[in-house]
Amino acid sequence: MSPALADLPLRKVVDALKKAGFAHVRTKGSHAVFQNADGRIVVVPQHPTVKRGTLASILRQAGLTPAEFLLLLR
């Protein structure tokens, strides 16, 4: 299993998205919506831990590979 696709704390996921150029736009219920300058939208559930499958979905929405995401976690 790739370290980038392991369960991660919400804070690490949000920090990595911000490094990738995404900004928080709004929150609806327990989901935060982030958007970048190109208009790409990523929805992140506000749970203490982001599970592996959910993280894979977030990376697809963001257009990031696991390797790129791993570099953003540093």
Buried (B, 14 or more C-beta within 10 A) or exposed (E): EEEBBEEBEBEEBBEBBEEBEBEEEEEEEEEBBBBBEEEBEBEBBEEEEBEBEBBBBBBEBBEBEBEBBBBBEE
